[in-house]
Amino acid sequence: MNGSIDEVSSKSYSVSGPAEDVNSYIDGVKVLDEEQLGRYKTVHFMDQLPDREVPASVDIEKMKLQKLLVYIMDRGEL
């Protein structure tokens, strides 16, 4: 993994909402991790946000730093 924590963090996102809408929005994105409870899904990825309209039912936020660090450490990249 190249770049400072700030650089990596700036392009790390969590996207959540109904699974069908999340899957449609993130199609083609390399997902780091995902969680699903019933029909509700959250995915985490490090990439640019897809260049398409975000469904009203989908929420996007920066990935929590703790989650990002756990992922990086699990991959042995820290």
C-alpha positions, 0 to 999 in steps of 0.5 A: 500500500502506497501513500500516507494514512491521510491519502489512503483514508481520503479514498476509502469509503463505506457504502450502505443501504438495501443490498440490491441498491448497494450492489448496483451502485458499486458494480465494478468496484473492488470491495475490501469487506462487506457486511450484510444483515437481512436486506441491508448491506455495507461494503468497504472499498479503497477506490474512487467513488463510481461515476454514476448517480447514487440511489436515494436509499444508499448512504456513503461515508468515509471508512472509519479509520479503525476499520481501514487500519484493521484491513491494512494490518490483516493484509500485512501492509503496515 
